[in-house]
Each structure stands twice: as structure tokens, then as C-alpha cells.
Amino acid sequence: MAVRTAAALLLSIVWISGSAPAGLAGEATFRCRGTLHFGDALPRAATVFVDLSRGEVFTPDCRKYPHLDRYCGGALLDVADHSYQFGGALSRENTKFWADLYRPSRILPASTAGPATEAMRVLFLGRCEPVHTRRTTPLK
């Protein structure tokens, strides 16, 4: 419970302040598991990686569902705490965020500014936990 609350609180603090608090730079990347809600399609179970220091999201599930075809990465728009209580049961979800996912367009022509992109706004509801980075140098 404390880990869930801390992760949600950190997401909120970082989003409000615009940067990670001192000493938590390594905890700025989160693995989120839950559901993506988009367009008129049914919500889909997905894993989303959130990099708070860059304000970016990435989902490896973009190849899993036809609705998400090539919408693999994008920009984080808004983050909020999310939980609900029904009777004595408290939800496991601790995070809600909006993001725009982008993909190269196969329909729109490229311009002088670069390739055209298509955007899709998604709502994520689920559970986020910090991703711990692995050391790249061997310990002595």
C-alpha cells in the first residue's frame, strides 16, 4: 500500500513541479500496467512505460492490438492519482494519465518540416511502479 501511494505521489509531484525531486532522478521512469482507453474502441490491457523527466510514454503493446497499430510512443499530457473504494475494498490502481500517442502517417504527405504524423489521445487507468535501473559497471 505504501509503495503504491508513494509511486502515485511521486507521479503527481513530478508532474506539478515539472521535474523530478532531488535524489529521485533514477526513479523518474515507471512501468504502468492497466487499461488504455482510446477512441470508440473497447479499453485494452496494456503496459506503458512513462519517463517523467522527458514527459514521454512508450507502449510495447502497439503491435499487439490493431487499434494501436504503430502508435508506440508519445507525449504525456496530464497525470493524476486514481483510486476508488467500494465498500471495504480499495482498488489496486493508483494512477490515471492522458497521453498523445504518435505514428508516422501513411496518408498525409510529408512536408518540408519532416514526415507527417498522426496522433491519438489515450487515457490510461492502472498501476504504476518505479523501474529500477541496472548497473552498467561491474561491482568490485
C-alpha positions as CSV (number, residue, x, y, z in Angstrom):
1,M,0.0,0.0,0.0
2,A,2.8,2.4,0.9
3,V,4.7,1.7,-2.3
4,R,1.5,2.3,-4.4
5,T,0.8,5.6,-2.6
6,A,4.5,6.7,-2.9
7,A,4.5,6.0,-6.7
8,A,1.3,7.9,-7.2
9,L,2.5,10.7,-5.1
10,L,5.8,10.9,-6.9
11,L,4.0,11.0,-10.3
12,S,1.9,13.9,-9.0
13,I,4.8,15.8,-7.5
14,V,6.9,15.4,-10.6
15,W,4.1,16.4,-12.9
16,I,3.3,19.5,-10.9
17,S,6.9,20.6,-10.4
18,G,7.9,19.8,-14.0
19,S,11.0,17.9,-12.9
20,A,11.9,15.0,-10.6
21,P,12.7,15.9,-6.9
22,A,16.4,16.0,-6.0
23,G,17.7,12.4,-5.3
24,L,14.9,10.8,-7.2
25,A,16.2,11.2,-10.8
26,G,16.7,7.4,-11.0
27,E,13.0,6.9,-10.1
28,A,11.7,9.0,-13.0
29,T,10.8,6.0,-15.1
30,F,7.7,4.0,-14.3
31,R,6.2,0.7,-15.6
32,C,2.5,1.0,-15.7
33,R,0.1,-1.9,-16.1
34,G,-3.6,-1.3,-16.7
35,T,-6.0,-0.3,-19.4
36,L,-5.7,2.1,-22.3
37,H,-9.0,3.8,-23.3
38,F,-9.0,5.4,-26.8
39,G,-11.4,6.5,-29.5
40,D,-14.6,4.3,-29.8
41,A,-12.7,1.1,-29.1
42,L,-13.0,-1.0,-26.0
43,P,-10.3,-0.4,-23.4
44,R,-7.3,-2.7,-23.9
45,A,-5.0,-4.2,-21.3
46,A,-1.6,-2.6,-21.8
47,T,1.8,-2.0,-20.4
48,V,3.0,1.6,-20.7
49,F,6.5,3.0,-19.7
50,V,6.4,6.6,-18.5
51,D,9.5,8.7,-18.5
52,L,8.7,11.7,-16.3
53,S,11.9,13.6,-16.8
54,R,11.2,13.8,-20.5
55,G,7.4,13.7,-20.4
56,E,7.3,10.7,-22.7
57,V,5.3,7.5,-22.8
58,F,6.0,4.2,-24.7
59,T,4.0,1.1,-25.1
60,P,5.3,-2.2,-26.4
61,D,1.7,-3.3,-26.9
62,C,1.4,-1.1,-30.0
63,R,2.0,-4.3,-32.1
64,K,-0.4,-6.4,-30.0
65,Y,-3.7,-4.7,-31.0
66,P,-4.8,-3.5,-34.5
67,H,-6.3,-0.3,-32.9
68,L,-2.8,0.7,-31.6
69,D,-1.0,-0.2,-34.9
70,R,2.3,1.8,-34.8
71,Y,1.1,4.2,-32.0
72,C,4.1,3.2,-29.9
73,G,5.3,6.4,-28.3
74,G,4.1,9.8,-27.5
75,A,3.8,12.7,-25.1
76,L,2.5,12.7,-21.5
77,L,-0.3,15.3,-21.1
78,D,-1.7,15.0,-17.6
79,V,-1.1,12.8,-14.5
80,A,-3.4,12.3,-11.5
81,D,-3.9,10.0,-8.6
82,H,-6.6,7.4,-9.2
83,S,-8.2,5.0,-6.7
84,Y,-11.7,4.1,-5.7
85,Q,-13.2,2.4,-2.7
86,F,-16.3,0.1,-2.9
87,G,-17.4,-1.0,0.5
88,G,-14.3,-2.2,2.3
89,A,-12.3,-2.9,-0.9
90,L,-9.8,-0.4,-2.2
91,S,-8.7,-0.5,-5.8
92,R,-5.2,-1.6,-6.8
93,E,-5.0,1.2,-9.4
94,N,-3.0,4.2,-8.3
95,T,-2.6,6.3,-11.5
96,K,-4.5,8.0,-14.2
97,F,-2.9,9.9,-17.1
98,W,-3.7,11.3,-20.5
99,A,-1.2,11.0,-23.3
100,D,-1.0,11.6,-27.1
101,L,0.4,8.6,-29.0
102,Y,2.0,9.3,-32.4
103,R,2.8,7.3,-35.5
104,P,4.2,8.2,-39.0
105,S,1.3,8.9,-41.3
106,R,0.8,6.7,-44.4
107,I,-2.0,9.0,-45.6
108,L,-0.7,12.6,-45.1
109,P,2.1,13.7,-47.4
110,A,5.5,14.7,-45.9
111,S,6.3,18.4,-45.7
112,T,9.5,20.4,-45.6
113,A,9.2,20.2,-41.8
114,G,9.5,16.5,-41.9
115,P,7.3,13.4,-42.1
116,A,3.7,13.9,-41.2
117,T,2.4,12.2,-38.0
118,E,-1.0,11.1,-36.8
119,A,-1.9,11.5,-33.1
120,M,-4.3,9.6,-30.9
121,R,-5.3,10.7,-27.4
122,V,-5.5,7.9,-24.8
123,L,-6.5,7.6,-21.2
124,F,-4.6,5.2,-19.0
125,L,-6.0,3.8,-15.8
126,G,-3.9,1.4,-13.8
127,R,-1.0,0.8,-11.5
128,C,2.5,2.4,-11.9
129,E,5.7,1.3,-10.1
130,P,9.2,2.7,-10.5
131,V,11.6,0.9,-12.8
132,H,14.9,0.2,-11.2
133,T,17.8,0.7,-13.5
134,R,20.5,-1.9,-13.7
135,R,24.1,-1.1,-13.1
136,T,26.2,-1.0,-16.2
137,T,29.6,-1.3,-14.4
138,P,30.6,-4.4,-12.6
139,L,30.9,-4.3,-8.8
140,K,34.3,-4.9,-7.3
